[in-house]
Amino acid sequence: MADTSDIRTPAQIEADIKRRREVLADTLDEIGVRVHPKTIVGDAKAKVVSNIDHTLGRAYVSVNKAVTDVKAQFVDEEGAPRLERVLPVALVAVGLVGLLALGTRRRKG
């Protein structure tokens, strides 16, 4: 005796073909959107912006850490300046500015 559960009617076959055509049409539409030049350019722009944002974020964190580390060298936990560290740096800065001023004055004179 033949198993009749695997036998499909012509209407079932046509409905299956129709569903498969619709799925194929949707897939082709999606592929068309993905390979469209505007989509490719838009995706590339979004990726570049994301990479720039990520790079800028990492740079900000690095700079912020460096500033915090430098600040910790010159300011104590309470926010008061550490004179034993500030004064030598200030003296060196004043000396450099003075040397630059003398060098500029000698070239002009």
Secondary structure, DSSP 4 states (H G I P E B T S, - for coil): ---GGG---HHHHHHHHHHHHHHHHHHHHHHHHHHSHHHHHHHHHHHHHHHHHHHHHHHHHHHHHHHHHHHHHHB-TTS-B-HHHHHHHHHHHHHHHHHHHHHHHHHH-
